[in-house]
Amino acid sequence: MDREKGSELATDTDTLCLFGGAALIIFGSGLIVSTALARRCLGQADAGNLIQAALADIDRYLRLRYM
């Protein structure tokens, strides 16, 4: 019985940490995007080029990992 309560507590704690982390990420990105300078910089950035560069890095990482 104690073991079941312990695993329930661990699951509840993990869930709380997961949702707390997600809330902090959303709140932090909202703070960043709310500033005028950040909006200007994000407006000038080309999202397509950023995604292509990220995909190339991810592809390189996966190749190295499987070696």
N, C-alpha and C positions, 0 to 999 in steps of 0.2 A: 504494500500500500504506500509506504514512504517513497519507494522508487518511482511509482506512478506520479505522485505529487511533485517529486523533484524534476521529472522530465516535463511535466506540465509547466512548471515554473521556468525551466530553461526555454521552452518553446515560447512562452509569453514574453520572456526577456528578449529573445531573438527577434520576435515580431515587433516589439516596442522599439528596439534599436534600428530595425529596418525602416519602419515608418518615420522614426525620428530623423534618421539620416536623409531620407527622401524629402522630408519637410525642410531640412536645412539646405539641401541643394536647391530646391525650388525657391526658397526665401532668398538665398544668396544670389541666384541668377536674376531674380527680380530686382534686387538692390543694384546689381551691376547694370542691368538694362535701363533702369530708371534714370541714370545720369545722362545728361545731354552729350557729353564727350564720348561716352561708350556707344550711344546710339549713332553718332556721326561716324565713329570708327567702324562699327559693324555695317553701316550703310555703304561704306566705301569698299569693304572687303568683298571679294568675289567668292561666293560660297562654293561654286563649282570647282574652282581651282583648289580650294582648301580640302574638299572631299577627295579629289583625285590624289593630292599629295598624301593624305592620310591613308587612302587605300593602298598606295604604293608601299608605304612604311609597314602597314599591316601584312601585306603580302610578303615582304622581305622577312619580317619577324617570323611568320609561319614557316617559311622555307628553312630558316635557321633552326627553328625549334624541332623540325622533323628530321634534321640531319643526324 
